[in-house]
Amino acid sequence: MEWIADCIAWLDDHGHRHIAPDPAAVDAWVDHVNGVAGMTLLPTCNSWYLGANVPGKPRVFMPLLGFPTYAERCAAVAANGYEGFVVS
């Protein structure tokens, strides 16, 4: 929640009103998350976190394993001017 509040404050401070993920950054993130998950047995389960509860949905591992790594990545994105996002 703090990350979102800080992001909104950053947008306001820099005169921006909109933020959206860059499609290339989204693809890179999905590849990264699935690569990390691929080192475990978790992707072999039939569960909501793979999208198994939605008929026809591609199976992808949605949560990133390893909270400290995720928090560090979020902090780096913010520190680099919300790298991987398109702001306007």
N, C-alpha and C positions, 0 to 999 in steps of 0.2 A: 504494500500500500504506500509506503514511503517513496518507493521508486516512482510510482505514478504521480504522486504529489510533487516530487522534485521535478519530474518531466514537465508537468503543467506549469510549474513556476519558471522553468528554463524557457519554455515556449513563450510565456508572457514576457519574460525579461529580454528576449531576443526578437520580440515583435512578430512571433509566429502564431498562427491560429489552428493549424492542422498538422497532424503527424500520421504517417502510415508506413508500414513496413515496405522496404524495397523488395520486389519480387525475387531478385537474385539472392538477397540476404536470406529471405525465407527459404529458398531452395537449399542454400548452404547450411542453414540451421537444421532443417529436416534431415539432411544427409549426415550431419554431425551427431544428432540425437540418435538416429538409427544405427550409426556406426558404433557408438558407445553401447547401445542396447544389444547390438549384435554379438557382443562379447559375453553375453549372459544367456540364460535359458528363457528369459521373460518374453521375447518375441514369439516363442512357440506356444504360448497360451492363447486361448480364445477368451478375450476380455475386452471391456469397454475401452481400455487405454490403447488398444490396437485398432479400435473402430469396428470390432467384430459384432457389435450390437446394431450396426447400421448395414442392412443388406446392400451389397454392391459397392460399399466404400472400400477404397484401397487400404490394405493393412499397413499401417505405419505406427511406430512406437512414438507416442506423444510426449510423455514426461522425460525430462533429462535426468539421468541417474547421477547422483552426487551433488547434494545441495551446495557445498562450499564452492564448487566449480561454477555452478549456475549463478550464484550471488556475485562471484568475481567477474563473470562475463557481463552481467547486468551493470555492474559498476564501471567496467571498461567502456561499455557502449555509451553510458552517460558521460563519462570523462572525455570521450572523443566526440562530443557534440551530437550524440544520438546517431552514431555511425550505424548504417544498415537501415536507416529510416529516411523517408523523404519528408522534409518539413517545408511548410509554406505559410 
